[in-house]
């Protein structure tokens, strides 16, 4: 199963309010799979990260179909990764007038699809 990386079409979702570590665990399952397989996997996985990833995957396939004229059935998830975004810092009141910092992580999800090359 070979993929032409020059023909990659990608979509990016930025500032998703989720830990990149938790998003990567889902992305590892769909990387290298066909579009149809990835859709099925994301539909039935029990993780909250599946929602935003599904949205980005559909966007990447729509970009490939509309901008490059690719057939969605022939597309493969060639690249999928999650980078860390800025952390939201919040404070919680603690004993004796102290403030305790809480970090709320964000991430940027990138999914690229490419047509499968038949050998």
WOKANOR-V177444 format. One record per residue. N is the residue number from 1. RES is the residue in one letter. PSI is psi in radians with two decimals (NA if undefined). OMEGA is omega as a letter, one per 30 degrees, with the letter a starting at -180 (999 if undefined). D_LAST is the distance of its C-alpha to the last C-alpha in Angstrom with 1 decimal. Layout:
BEGIN
n: [N N]
res: [RES RES]
psi: [PSI PSI]
omega: [OMEGA OMEGA]
d_last: [D_LAST D_LAST]
END
This chain:
BEGIN
n: [1 2 3 4 5 6 7 8 9 10 11 12 13 14 15 16 17 18 19 20 21 22 23 24 25 26 27 28 29 30 31 32 33 34 35 36 37 38 39 40 41 42 43 44 45 46 47 48 49 50 51 52 53 54 55 56 57 58 59 60 61 62 63 64 65 66 67 68 69 70 71 72 73 74 75 76 77 78 79 80 81 82 83 84 85 86 87 88 89 90 91 92 93 94 95 96 97 98 99 100 101 102 103 104 105 106 107 108 109 110 111 112 113 114 115 116 117 118 119]
res: [X X X X X X X X X X X X X X X X X X X X X X X X X X X X X X X X X X X X X X X X X X X X X X X X X X X X X X X X X X X X X X X X X X X X X X X X X X X X X X X X X X X X X X X X X X X X X X X X X X X X X X X X X X X X X X X X X X X X X X X]
psi: [1.70 2.60 2.38 1.86 -0.34 -0.44 0.25 2.45 2.28 2.88 2.54 2.33 2.17 2.69 0.76 2.24 1.29 2.63 2.32 -0.51 -0.73 -0.52 -0.67 -0.59 -0.53 -0.72 -0.59 -0.46 -0.48 -0.24 2.24 -0.07 2.89 2.84 -0.78 -0.77 -0.78 -0.70 -0.79 -0.78 -0.81 -0.59 -0.64 0.00 2.49 0.19 2.60 -0.44 -0.31 -0.58 -1.04 -0.61 -0.73 -0.73 -0.75 -0.71 -0.80 -0.65 -0.74 -0.72 -0.67 -0.69 -0.78 -0.70 -0.80 -0.81 -0.58 -0.12 0.44 2.66 2.17 -0.52 -0.41 0.07 2.57 2.52 1.73 -0.69 2.46 2.08 2.81 2.12 2.73 2.36 -3.01 2.51 2.35 2.28 2.16 2.78 2.46 2.39 2.37 -3.08 2.61 0.65 0.20 2.76 2.39 2.18 2.35 2.26 2.21 1.84 2.64 2.88 2.80 2.12 2.22 2.22 2.24 2.39 2.64 2.64 2.52 2.35 2.21 2.28 NA]
omega: [a a l a l a a l a l a l a l l a a l l l a l a a l a l a a a l a l a a l a l a a a a a l a a l a a a l a l a l l l l l l l l a a a a a l l l a a a a l l a l l l l l l l l l l l l a l l l a l l a l a a l l l a l l l a l l l l l l l l l a 999]
d_last: [8.1 7.9 10.5 11.9 15.5 17.1 16.5 18.3 21.2 23.9 27.2 30.1 33.1 36.0 39.2 38.2 41.2 39.4 39.0 35.6 35.7 35.7 33.0 30.6 31.0 29.4 26.7 25.5 24.9 22.5 20.6 16.8 17.3 16.4 19.3 20.7 20.8 22.5 25.0 26.0 26.5 28.5 30.6 31.8 32.2 35.9 35.9 37.4 34.6 32.3 34.1 33.5 29.9 29.2 30.9 28.9 25.5 26.7 27.8 24.5 22.7 25.6 25.3 21.6 22.5 25.7 25.1 21.5 21.0 18.0 17.8 19.0 17.1 13.7 15.3 15.2 18.2 17.1 20.7 23.9 27.2 30.9 33.4 37.1 39.3 43.0 45.2 47.9 51.2 53.7 57.0 58.7 62.4 63.4 66.7 69.5 68.2 65.0 61.7 58.5 55.2 52.2 48.7 46.5 42.9 40.5 36.8 34.2 30.9 27.7 24.5 21.5 18.6 15.3 12.6 9.4 6.4 3.8 0.0]
END
